[in-house]
Amino acid sequence: MQKTVDLRSDTVTQPTAAMRAAMFDAPLGDDVFGDDPSVNALQEKVAAMLGFEAALFMPTGTQSNLCGLMAHCQRGDEYLVGQSAHTYRYEGGGAAVLGSIQPQPLAQNASGQMALEDIANAIKPDDCHFAQTRLLCLENTWNGHPMPLEYLDGATRLAKDKGLAVHLDGARLFNAAAAAVQPGESVAASALRITSYFDSVSVCFSKGLGAPVGSALCGSKAFIARAHRVRKMAGGGMRQSGILAAAASFALDNHLERLAQDHAMAQRLAKGLGNIAGLQVRSAQTNIVFVDVADGKGPALLAYLKAHGVLATGLIGLRFVTHLDVDAQGIDHAAACVRAFFDEASAAQSAPTLRGAAVY
Ligand SMILES: *Cc1c(COP(=O)(O)O)cnc(C)c1O
């Protein structure tokens, strides 16, 4: 029997046996005292890999971004951010609620980029009427889109020229890095090329990297010291968290190069969903495939898929995310189910005996 193909998110992955063994064997201490060797080792590893002085292990990406925003901005400061960026739209308004930091959301194009002109125009002059614009926050990948390096260069250069700091929400940084590897280069080297434009970066271990929990915030020593205070305040001071850090560390050692397989699976799915009337594949550049579903059939398609052991998310557009727990067989099953849905729907429409019957 086909096991459930869970394409709702890359957060659904289970730790592998080897990752669990690394967690089991991890030396532990009390990280609030700074004595957890596994947490310390992870922080050093990720900081070095991404070219920063220091890093801080976090329970979630949301907390990591929040600590980053609050370490960059004071009460009454402002950050520039995409209208549909995670740090604006999907983090419960934390920067405003907990940090008294005003977001200035800006329109994004279909690839998630804010126009440089809009960024420049949104930076407030030094005048008591305005919040003080302190920070530009970018996201890579955004909705599965890797940001071109020229864009990162242009946007961060503009911000720095105006005295702003630049933060990257890199929850899926390594997917962006895997998509941008040059021949013979490692994913880590590609990631370093991306992070070199930023003052701080947040990365998630709990998504495509396959760890059960955890993120890291990277930056200068002084920045991380400020973020450390915020993390404590936000309730993120953890104790024997080395058991989690060991999983993240294992993922950095073993799960970076394999991200290319997830991207290949997304391509395979996109191909399998080609030439279906009523369905349009919008993008599949990394591990996320978006499709537009015509005639409001999205919810019915989602329910049909669920009944056939395929899980996805969405409404008008559906989202399928590939990860280390889905293989080619699962992808082919998912594509076949989508096709069967549209075949059955069109058969029901053309068969006179079924006219008026419920169509999925
Ligand atoms: C998942 C994600 C986060 C963090 O999410 P948590 O669930 O809090 O770990 C932040 N930014 C982006 C773009 C994400 O996809």
The ligand as an SDF file (V2000), in Angstrom:
LIG
                    3D

 15 15  0  0  0  0  0  0  0  0999 V2000
    9.3920   28.4970    8.5620 C   0  0  0  0  0  0  0  0  0  0  0  0
    9.8510   29.8790    8.3760 C   0  0  0  0  0  0  0  0  0  0  0  0
   10.2430   30.6690    9.4570 C   0  0  0  0  0  0  0  0  0  0  0  0
   10.2550   30.1980   10.8920 C   0  0  0  0  0  0  0  0  0  0  0  0
    9.2460   29.3850   11.2430 O   0  0  0  0  0  0  0  0  0  0  0  0
    9.1530   28.5810   12.6280 P   0  0  0  0  0  0  0  0  0  0  0  0
    7.9970   27.7060   12.3800 O   0  0  0  0  0  0  0  0  0  0  0  0
    8.9490   29.5920   13.6920 O   0  0  0  0  0  0  0  0  0  0  0  0
   10.4370   27.8320   12.8260 O   0  0  0  0  0  0  0  0  0  0  0  0
   10.6820   31.9470    9.1880 C   0  0  0  0  0  0  0  0  0  0  0  0
   10.7320   32.4080    7.9330 N   0  0  0  0  0  0  0  0  0  0  0  0
   10.3710   31.6750    6.8730 C   0  0  0  0  0  0  0  0  0  0  0  0
   10.4950   32.2360    5.5090 C   0  0  0  0  0  0  0  0  0  0  0  0
    9.9200   30.3870    7.0560 C   0  0  0  0  0  0  0  0  0  0  0  0
    9.5710   29.6500    5.9910 O   0  0  0  0  0  0  0  0  0  0  0  0
  1  2  1  0
  2  3  1  0
  2 14  2  0
  3  4  1  0
  3 10  2  0
  4  5  1  0
  5  6  1  0
  6  7  2  0
  6  8  1  0
  6  9  1  0
 10 11  1  0
 11 12  2  0
 12 13  1  0
 12 14  1  0
 14 15  1  0
M  END
$$$$
